[in-house]
Amino acid sequence: MTLSVFDIFKVGIGPSSSHTMGPMRAAREFALGLKRDGLLGATREIAVRLYGSLALTGLGHGSDRAILAGLEGAQPESVDPDSIEPTVQRIRTSGRIRLGGEHEIAFDEPMQLLMMQHERLPRHSNGMRFTALGSDRRTLREEDYYSIGGGFIVRGGEQEAREASSHAPPPYPFASGAQLLSLCREHGLEMYELVLANERAWAPEAEVRTRLMHLWQVMQACVERGFRQSGLLPGVLKVRRRAPRLYRMLTESATARPLDVMDWVNAYALAVNEENAAGGRVVTAPTNGAAGIVPAVLHFYRRFEPGANDDGVVRFLLVAAAMGMLYKRNASISGAEMGCQGEVGVACSMAAAGLVAALQGTSEQIENAAEIGMEHNLGLTCDPVAGLVQIPCIERNAMGAVKAINAARLAVRGDGTHKVSLDQVIATMRQTGADMSTIYKETSQGGLAVNVPEC
């Protein structure tokens, strides 16, 4: 598995990378495949079945809306979030869909987009099956897809996501934290320099830096929009946005208080995840449910750390992504597989490592920060109330961001030596996720989801 920084960090839309972005990408890919193979015109009906976690929490996560938009050609990276609602309403009102953006067919959503809540495809809890039928109801094509976290999808028979198999071998491949540290020592490279050297195998350095700064710009725009919006978030919970009020309180206060910095970090994280919950534009980092942690810690770095600059942002993102690659390779970043330790826990670990890199800590301190960030998120469950990415998800990002900053501070005050390695904590996270009951893995069948009234 070979991953790029830009596989870990993607521009997309909320509320979920696995339940919104993944299904949209799968639907689009299926429709484009029909078009490519000359089957589009012969298709008279599309049947879509969602399984496992996708079926149990798909409606709250917008999976149905994402699939409708994806079948019409939308993709998370470029679709205007404001265009999705009109598209979905047109389809539901007319009962017709423009398959692949051009071939119109009848689409009775309740009959053709089915939630198979008591069934699961064998490979992953986030399974989808797309079937194209001809005029005689003969099956023209049937494909299974799996949304494996972070917006990654794999087709039924594929071993790994296409992003992971499409890159040429980099000069410094690494499969573990220990190997990453060893390569840094052997070649006399800072960790960010090693990751940047790998990225240069696929694009010029100037392009890599430009793309990294674009990610930072999208993160900033998301926070700014989150501070401007007001009112209730979509869904039955009627959750009121908190970031705008917190922002006003901080900017209008006449006196500074000792913990204002923490309030700012909370505000940044809440702003991003409220935007995510509303289906807005976010950077998947490494998932949407955890998309507020990296931006919040980056905002903290730029605003409150003396000497912070764009080079520090580049170091932060390169190293944070390297940590994400380790989790992706050796465990999972899917809440449906690992619980929230695979989302907020991973994002906390990534942000802690990134902050140490931005502060020009050693590779050993970076690895220590990443380990601390995950060690104290082990066992974190994913039990979204009403299947919405709101409670506890939004507030949990604020907690994860503050925890990441503290992990970084603990690491930079030490010399990098510690008893538990990052590799050991990743292995523990994987084992914990495997042992965790499915009711705590993005199914809304346990925990807060069953103990908190929906409305």
N, C-alpha and C positions, 0 to 999 in steps of 0.2 A: 504494500500500500504506500503510494507516494502522494503526499498532499501538499498543496500550496497554502500560503497565508490566506489567499483569496478564496479558498475552499472553506476555511474556518470562518472568515468574516465575509458575509454576503449582504448586499442591499436587498431588502425584501419588504413584505408587508405583514402586518399583524393579523390575527393574534398569536399564531403558532407556526413555527418553522416545520414541525412534523405533521401538524394537522391542517394547516392552511397552505403553506408554500409547497410542501411535498405533494399533496393531492393536486394542486394546480399544475405543477410541473408534469406529473404523471398523466393527467387528463390531456394536456397540450401535446405531450409526446405521443400519446396514443392516437390523437386526431391527426397529427402530422404524419405518423406512420401510415395511416389509411390513405392520406393524400399522396404520399411518396410512392406507394405501391398500387395506385390506381383504384383503390377500393372506396374512395370517398363518395363518388357518384352512385355507387351501387348500394350504399348503406341506407337503410330505411329506418333503423332503430338502433339506439345505443342503450345498453343496460350497464349500470354501474352498481357494484356491491361493495360496501365497506364492512370490514371485519374488526373484531377485537376492540382495542382502545379507540380506533377511528370511529367505530359504530357507537360506542358507549358515550364518547364525549365530542363526537364530530360536529353535532349541531351547535354546541356551545363554542366550539373552536372555529366555526365557519367553514368546515370541510365541504359542506354541500354547496355553499356559495362559491368557494374556490374552484370546485370541480366544474360548475357551470361556466364560470369565466374561462377556465383552462380549456375546456372543450371548444370554446370559441376562439382560442388562440392567445389568451392572456398569459403572461409570464411574470413571476414575482418581481424580477429585477427592473422591469420597465413599466408595468401596468400603473395607471393613475389610480390610487386608492379610491378617489372620489367617483371613478367610473364604474366600480363594481356593483354598487347598489342599483343604479339605473339598468345595468345589464341584467342583473338577476331579476329585477321587477319586470322587465320586458319579457324575459323567458317565461316567468311564472304567469304573466297576464295573457300572453299569446299562446302559450303551450308549444312554442317552437324554438328550436335552437339552431344557430348558424355554425354547424359543425366545421371545425377548421377555419372558421371565419368566412366561409363562402357557401357551403352546401347546407341548405335548410331542411330540417326534418322535424317531425312532430316529437315533442318531448313532454310526457306526462310525468312530472318529477316524482310524485308519490309512488308511481308504478315502476319507474325506471332508475331511480336513485334510492337504493335500498340499504337500510342499516341492519346488518346481520349481527345483532348484539350478543347472541348466544353461540356464535361460531367464530373460529379463528383460523386463518391460514397458517400453514405449518412453520413458516420461517420467522415471523415477527408479528407482534401484536398489531402493528399498523399496516394491515394488509388491504389491498384494493383489487378488484377484478373488473376489467372493462371488456365488454362483449359488443361487437358490431354484427348486426343481423341484416340480411338482405330482404328482398320483397317476399320471398317464400319462408321467411323466418329461419333461413339457413344461416348458420354461424359463419361469417366471413373471417373474423379474427377474434381471438380471445387472449388477453394478456393479464397476468398478475403483476402487480407492482407493490413494493414495500417502501414506506416512508420511514427511514431509519434514524431520523434525528438531524437537526441542523439544516433542514431543507434537502438533504441527500435522499435520492431514491435509487432503488435497484429493481431491475426486472426479475421476474421469477427465477430464471436460471443463472443470473449473474452472481459472481462471487463477491464483488464489491462495487461501490458506486463508480460510475464512469469517470468522475473527476479524479478519483484515486488511481485510475489505471491509464489516464491519458497523458501523463507527464513523463518526459524523458528523465532518466536517472540523474539526480543532482550530485554535485561533487561530495557532499557530506551527508549521506543518508543516515538517519538515526531511528532506532526502534524503541529506545528506552531512555529514561532520564540518565542512567549511568553512562550509556553510550554517548549521549549528547555532551555530558560533562567531560568525558574522556576525549572526544573529538576537539572540544574547545582547548583543552590542555595541550593535546598533541600538536595542534596547528597554531597555537598561540593566538587564538581568536576570542574576542568577546562573544557572548552567545548571540547577540543581535547580528554581529558580523557574519557568523556562520549561517544563520537563517537567511540573511540578505544574499550571501554567496549562493545559496541554493536557489533563491528566487531569480538570481541573474542567469541561471541555466534556462529560464523560460521567458525572460523579458529583460530589456536593458534596465540598468539601475535607476535611471531617471524616470522611467515609466513606473517602476515599482514604487518609488517614493511618491509620485503623483497619485497613484491609485490609493496608497495608504492615506495621504492627506485628504483625498476625496472621501474615504470612509470617515475620517474625523469630521469633515464638513457635514456629512449626513447626520452623524451623531449630534453635532451642535445644533443643526436645524431641527432635529427631533426634539431636543430639550427646549429650544426656543418656542416651538409650536405648542409643546406641552404646557409651557408657562402661560401661553396666551388663551388656551381653550378653557371652557368652563362647562358646568352642567353635569348631567349624568352620563355614565358610560352605557353602551348598549347592553341589553339583556335584562333578565327578570330580577337581578339583585338590586338594580337601581343604585349602583355605587356612584357616589359623587366624587369628582376629581378633587384631589387635595393639593396637587403641585402648584396651581395658580395662587391659591391663598397663602401657602407657605412662602412662595416667592415674594408676594407683596409684603408679607410680614418681615421678611429679611431685608428687603430693599427700602422699606419705609421706616425701619427702626432707627431711632436717633442714637442709640448706644449699642456698642458691640458687647456681646456676652461671651464667656469662655467657650461655650459649646456651639457657637454659631457655625463653625466649620462643619460639625456633624450635621447640623440642620441643612446646610447647603448640599452636602452629599446626599442626604435624604431627598431633598427637593429634586436634584438631578435625576436620581434613580426613579422616583415617582413619576416625574414628567415623561420619561421614556416609556415606562411600562403602562402608563395611562394611555399614551398614544398607541402603543401596541394593542392594548385591549380594545381600542376604538377602530382597529384595522388600519392604522396609519403606517407611514414609511419608517422603518427601523433598520438598523444593522444587526443581523443575526450574529450573536456573539456569546457562545457558539450556537445558541438557540434563541427563539423569540421570547419564550417564557423567562429567560434570564438575560434579556437584551439590555437591561438598564445598568448592570453592574460595571462592565468595562467603560461605558461612557461616563458614568458617575465618578469613577476613580480617575479617569483621564481629565475630567473637568476639575476635580480636586487638585491634580498635579499642576495643571496650567494656571489655576487661580491662586493656589496657596503655597506652592513650593518655590522658594527663591531660585532664580536662574532657569526656570522651566521654559522650554522653547520647542519649536517644531521638530528638531532633531530628537528630543526626548520623546515626543509623540511617536516618531518612527521606531525608536528603540522599543517603546512600550508595546506597540502593535505587533512587531516582529516576534518578540519573545512571548507575548501572550498567546499568539497563534501557535508557536512551537509547543506550548503546554497543551493547547487544545488538540494538536495532532497526536500527542502521546495518549490522551484520554480516548480519542476517537479510535486509535489503533489498538489499544490494549484493554479497553473496556467498552464504553458507549457514551454518547451524549444524548441518548433518547430517554425521556421521562417514562415512556411506556416500557422500557427495559430496566432502567436503573432507579426509577423514582426521581425525586427532585435533586438528589445528590448528583445525578448525571447532568443536570441543567444548572441550577444555582450553585451547586458545589463546584462544578467544573469552572463556571464563570468566575467565581470567587478565587479559585486557584490561579486561573489565567490572569486576572486583574492584579493579584498580589505579586505574581512574578513580573508582570509588565511594569508595575510601579517601581520595583527594585531596579529593573533594567533602566527605566527612565532616570532614576536617581544615580545611575552609574555604579550600582552594586556589583559584586563579583558573581561569577556563574554559580558558585556554591551558595551564595546568599539568595540568588534567584530560585534555585532548586528548593532551598529551605522554605522560602515564602510560599511557593506553590504547594509544598507538602502541608504546611500549616493551614493554608486556605481550604484544602480538602479534608484534612484530618478532622476538622471540627464541623464538617457538614456530613460526615458519614451517617448513613441511615435516614437521611432526610427524605420524607415521603412526598409523593405527588398526589394530592387528593383535592382537586379543584372543585369548589362548591358550584353546583349547577353546570359543571362542565365548562365553565367560563375561565379565561385566563385573568382572573381578577382577585379572588380570595382563595388562598393567601398569597397569590403570585406577585401582585404589585408591591405590597409591603415587604415581601421576602427579598426583593431586589435591593431595597434600601438596607435591610439587615445584612445582606451579602456584601454590599459595597463597603459598609463600615467595617465589616469583618476582614475584607481584603486589605484595607488600609492598615488595620492593626497587625495583620499577618506580615505585611511588608515592613512595618516598623520593628516588629520583633526580630525579623530576619536581618535587617540592616544594622541593628544594635549588636548582632552577634558576628561570629567569624565564619559562619556557614556550616560548622559542624553540628550534627544532631543525630539522634538515635534512630529515628524512623525515616527511611528514604522515600522519595517521591514514588519510585517504582513500587515499593511495598504498600503505600497508601492507595495507589491506583489498583493494585491487585486486590486489596481489601475492599475497595469500592465495588469492583466487579463481583466479588464473592457476596458482598452484602446485597447487591442488586439481585443476584440470582436467588438468594434466600428470601428476599422480601416477598410478602404476599402480593398477588396481583391486584388486590383491592386498593393497594397503596401505590400503584403504578399507572397513573393517568386513566383510571377507569371510572372515577367518581363513585366507587362502590364501598368506600370505607373512609375512616377518619373524619375530617372536617366536612367532607361532602355529604355525609349522612347524619352528622350531629348538629349542623347549622341549618336552620330553615332557609329555603331558597328565597322567600319573599315575605 
